[in-house]
């Protein structure tokens, strides 16, 4: 069986690392059809967009430079014109769509007779002269804003072929040491013809291509693919949405196969490498993992990621096997409050091509009364994006101001006080909003809005006061994180909003599920697809309109609300039956901080807001990390524990503590240079109160010695050691074990605040 290799196959491997996809792409269509392998040949909007962008860039280049172009009816530049270009004839500086297939087998394919080169076209090749010798640069044009490693690997593949072509032609020229990606400019858009040139060294990527072709490619080519047997390794995960063979692979993870025949990659959160490890331990199906997974954490060669997440994956496999929701690996979370009187739900969709928001959805619910606002951005205009953000955040801040006004004058413990919280479904949406704000700092409305954003946090405590409760100021919750932590659900591959809500509705837990129409349905995500946002913005007839998008966003808001209300009801049910609380984020009634006057904001106020917002973001990220269970913090490499205090000694003003570390924690490393170390019983009641960190502060004196891998040595000031905070923690830790965590340290914000205040005072004078 003859197989072909092309630049797109190289790119595909380094983008997805999928053995099956690479093998299928090397086969000819007739062989795939005979097996059969289903292949989605429908037009991919992102691929069409890439071709259109490339054509505009080349056409614009041709108007200002000499460019050799292929004939309209030809697939590539003619061999005669390409040879003349390489030989230095003609005045054109660029050649487009050059076929880089040498007649002889290149060095990296020598010894592989079953693998041939397919026709491979470089978008552009530039000819420069250095000391009278032509130097050729390979250029690839990508409708992207970030040149990824797999893009550069594809260019390196072209460069290796170009080098072989030049040697065959026996021309004096050489390939440039750098390749180039021409991409969408940071301040441009996908509909334009401008580009940003990103150059990079070819050598490291050429080595990667050579290693792949010599060592990995022969193994992939040797795998049997026939109607009787398919030996290729595959793994279904969220990136597979873009693959033409997804329908074919989905048959292996479909629920209709039953747990005994359902591939283990159906388990949400399983990685490629973890699946390989499971296969080596003869675990191939969902049923295998559900029944044979015990002990996997300590199995030989299990790997760090799999051993740390084994319990969670087993619980999810059991849920898939039974088809019923089950308990997760954690029984409580500090990421969500049990009480929320005024709930705010936000949805945000992102268009990666235009690098902008496609939608923003806002839903406010208080006591069953609610209102919403949904903005659909049918234009990539930055002005339109800023206007939409201003409208949505004005509504949000207006609602919060009303809550603030009603809470004014009430004690925190007053039953009439209103608790408010913001909910999104997944953190990707929060990142999209954060990046959108950063794109519009030149807009005075957005800059002024920053002051109100800072007022959601406690900026007055640059030096935290003892009574400051950090957990009270976590302003938002990503619902997906809470669900994944507390529950094991029978979802396939991903905990997306569609699957999660439909599973919960089937189990009788919620009444409202997200049921997208066919146009909006995605296998592993509920966010708006690129095809929809592009078709909407380009006004393509026969596709969904803005009103349909608006309805879909509102449906997602309602589904997110349904999950949040269910989680609170589960918490109340557990308490009523005498169980331990499930939702442990202990928030106070909502009040704005009063540091800034958002109406009368000068430039120095905005600078101060930016500095404080960065400080708050760092603090919040740390608090969210510390709110995770001890095992999760340890498995993520953020903490060491549980530990046992073995020896205490005092020398001068310092007390030295020697801990013995459990076998499970011995592989976690925290650098001795890390700042903000605290040692405690691991209780969130301590870790989530920044005002108490000083009473637990310590220094990691040295890395664990080679001959003592299970020993940790800490240094602590005598005043800290003898203080009430540490001694209270010590009494608890003697029973539950000690934990070493890294907290948030910011030396710059206080200095910046003092300096900006000094400048402001000077201006006022």
Order of alpha helices (4+ residues) and beta strands (2+ residues): beta-alpha-alpha-alpha-alpha-beta-alpha-beta-beta-beta-beta-alpha-beta-beta-beta-alpha-alpha-alpha-alpha-alpha-alpha-beta-beta-beta-beta-beta-alpha-beta-alpha-alpha-beta-alpha-beta-alpha-alpha-alpha-beta-alpha-alpha-beta-beta-beta-alpha-beta-beta-alpha-alpha-beta-alpha
